[in-house]
Amino acid sequence: VQLQASGGGLVQAGGSLRLSCVVSGGTFRTYAMGWFRQAPGQEREFVAAISWSGSRTHYSDSVKGRFTISRDNAKNTVHLQMNSLKPEDTAIYYCAKDQAPYTEYSTKYSPSTTDFDSWGQGTLVTVSS
C-alpha cells in the first residue's frame, strides 16, 4: 500500500487549505483513514479520522469545528479541508491507513498512531501570523 499526500503550502492565518491523500495498492474502501501532524520538536499527534464507511468522523479538540475530513472511495482519496488556520497548525501533515479493515471507532475514542500501519510521506503546512 502506498499513500501520497499533497496540498500543503504557505497560508496566512485565517486562510484555508485542502489536503489530499491518494491510496494505491490496497482495498481503500474497507479501511478507516486518518490525518496526523507533527510540528518541529514535537510528537506526532492525531488530527482527524474517518471510518471505513465514511459514516463516522473524529477530530482532535484543537481542530474541531475548523477541519473536515472526507473520503472519495471512487478515487481512493481522503481529504482534509482546513479552514480558519492558525499559526499553531503549522506542521507536517501525514495521512495514514488503519491497520484493520472495517474499523468503526467508538464516539469517545481518540485514534493514535498505533492504530495505523501505513503512512504517507507528509506534506508541509505553514501558517503565517
VENPESUL-V789899 format. One record per backbone hydrogen bond with DSSP energy under -0.5 kcal/mol. CO is the residue of the C=O (numbers start at 1). NH is the residue of the N-H. E is the energy in kcal/mol with one decimal. If there is no record, write none. Layout:
# VENPESUL-V789899
CO,NH,E ; CO,NH,E
This chain:
# VENPESUL-V789899
2,24,-2.6 ; 3,5,-0.5 ; 3,121,-0.6 ; 4,22,-2.4 ; 6,20,-2.5 ; 9,126,-2.9 ; 11,128,-2.5 ; 12,15,-2.3 ; 14,84,-0.6 ; 15,85,-2.3 ; 17,82,-3.3 ; 19,80,-2.4 ; 20,6,-2.5 ; 21,78,-2.1 ; 22,4,-2.3 ; 24,2,-2.9 ; 26,28,-1.3 ; 27,30,-1.5 ; 28,31,-1.9 ; 30,102,-3.5 ; 32,98,-2.7 ; 33,50,-2.8 ; 34,96,-2.3 ; 35,47,-2.4 ; 35,48,-1.7 ; 36,94,-2.9 ; 37,45,-3.1 ; 38,92,-2.2 ; 39,42,-2.3 ; 45,37,-2.3 ; 47,60,-2.3 ; 48,35,-3.2 ; 49,58,-2.4 ; 50,33,-2.2 ; 51,54,-0.8 ; 56,51,-2.6 ; 58,49,-2.1 ; 60,63,-1.3 ; 60,64,-1.4 ; 63,66,-2.5 ; 63,67,-2.1 ; 66,83,-2.0 ; 68,81,-3.0 ; 70,79,-2.7 ; 72,75,-1.1 ; 72,77,-2.0 ; 73,76,-0.6 ; 76,23,-2.9 ; 77,72,-3.1 ; 78,21,-1.7 ; 79,70,-1.8 ; 80,19,-2.7 ; 80,82,-0.6 ; 81,68,-2.4 ; 81,83,-0.6 ; 82,17,-2.2 ; 85,14,-3.3 ; 86,89,-2.3 ; 87,90,-1.8 ; 91,93,-0.5 ; 91,125,-2.9 ; 92,38,-2.2 ; 93,123,-2.1 ; 94,36,-2.9 ; 95,120,-2.5 ; 96,34,-2.5 ; 97,117,-2.0 ; 97,118,-1.1 ; 100,32,-0.5 ; 100,103,-0.6 ; 103,52,-1.4 ; 106,109,-1.5 ; 109,111,-0.7 ; 112,115,-1.9 ; 113,116,-1.5 ; 115,99,-2.5 ; 118,97,-2.2 ; 123,93,-3.0 ; 124,9,-0.7 ; 125,91,-1.9 ; 126,11,-2.6 ; 126,128,-0.6 ; 128,13,-2.4
